[in-house]
Amino acid sequence: MKWWSSVLTIVMYHYVRDGAQVHARTVAELEAELDHVAERYRCVRIEDVARGEWPEDACLLTFDDGLVEHLETVAPALERRGLTGVFCPPGRAVVERVPLDVQCTQFLLAATRDHEALGRR
């Protein structure tokens, strides 16, 4: 199948954790969504996408930022269902154990209800 003759569904994830201060999927939400994917799609690998070859019911799952829950929660959930995913950890954040600027911003926004005050001097 050529890439121009079939739609590829891409589902992107960041945070997957219960009780998160930032916008996140709960573990139960992830489990339900993966069940949905397993029932209705065939997960493809990034190599398939790079070649432009995927089935009509293809889905690519991506997990960004190299978060610990991707290893502890997401990977086992994928494995239980026989699904694949693309994990995209940022090098510096992982090696130096430094949060990304976007993560700092998300946690700052989660810590206050008055978002406008953050922009005032």
C-alpha positions in Angstrom: 0.0 0.0 0.0 1.4 3.4 -0.9 1.2 6.2 1.6 -1.1 8.3 -0.6 -3.7 5.7 -0.9 -4.3 5.0 2.8 -4.9 7.1 5.9 -2.6 6.6 8.8 -4.1 7.1 12.3 -1.5 8.6 14.6 -2.1 8.7 18.4 0.3 10.8 20.4 0.8 10.5 24.2 2.8 12.4 26.8 1.8 12.0 30.4 0.1 8.8 31.5 -0.3 8.9 35.3 -3.0 8.8 38.0 -3.4 11.9 40.1 -1.4 14.1 37.8 -1.2 17.9 38.4 -0.8 18.4 34.6 -3.2 17.3 31.8 -2.6 13.6 31.5 -4.3 10.3 30.6 -5.0 8.2 33.7 -3.8 4.6 33.6 -7.4 3.4 33.2 -7.9 5.8 30.3 -4.7 4.5 28.6 -5.8 0.9 29.1 -9.2 1.6 27.6 -7.7 3.4 24.6 -5.2 0.6 24.0 -8.1 -1.9 24.1 -9.9 0.2 21.5 -6.7 0.4 19.3 -6.1 -3.4 19.6 -9.7 -4.1 18.6 -9.9 -1.7 15.6 -6.4 -1.1 14.3 -3.1 -2.8 13.4 -0.2 -1.0 15.0 2.6 -0.2 12.6 6.2 0.5 13.3 8.0 3.7 12.3 9.9 1.6 9.7 6.7 0.9 8.0 5.8 4.5 7.9 9.2 5.5 6.6 8.8 3.0 3.8 5.3 4.3 3.1 3.8 0.9 3.6 0.9 0.3 6.0 -2.5 -1.5 5.9 -5.8 0.3 5.6 -6.4 0.0 9.4 -3.0 1.2 10.5 -2.3 3.1 13.7 1.0 4.5 14.9 1.3 5.1 18.7 3.8 7.6 19.9 5.0 8.4 23.4 7.0 11.6 23.8 9.4 13.0 26.3 10.9 9.8 27.7 8.8 9.8 30.9 9.3 7.1 33.5 5.7 6.0 33.2 6.4 5.1 29.6 8.7 2.4 30.9 6.8 1.4 33.9 3.2 1.6 32.7 3.0 2.1 28.9 5.5 -0.5 27.7 3.9 -3.4 29.7 0.4 -2.3 28.6 1.5 -2.4 25.0 3.3 -5.8 25.4 0.2 -7.4 27.0 -1.8 -6.5 23.9 1.0 -7.3 21.3 1.0 -3.6 20.2 4.0 -1.5 19.2 4.8 2.1 19.9 7.4 4.7 19.1 9.1 6.2 22.2 10.7 9.6 21.6 12.9 10.6 24.6 14.8 13.9 24.3 18.5 13.2 24.7 19.5 16.0 27.1 16.5 15.7 29.4 17.1 11.9 29.8 20.9 12.0 30.1 21.2 15.0 32.3 17.9 14.3 34.1 16.7 17.8 33.5 13.0 18.6 32.8 12.1 20.1 29.4 11.1 23.7 29.4 7.6 22.7 28.2 7.3 20.4 31.3 8.4 23.2 33.6 5.7 25.4 32.1 3.1 22.7 32.4 3.8 22.2 36.1 3.9 25.9 36.7 0.4 26.3 35.0 -0.8 23.3 37.1 0.4 25.0 40.3 -1.8 28.1 40.0 -5.4 28.8 38.9 -4.5 32.4 37.9 -2.7 31.9 34.7 -3.0 35.6 33.7 -1.0 36.5 36.8 1.9 34.5 35.5 2.2 36.9 32.6 2.0 40.1 34.6 5.1 41.8 36.0 
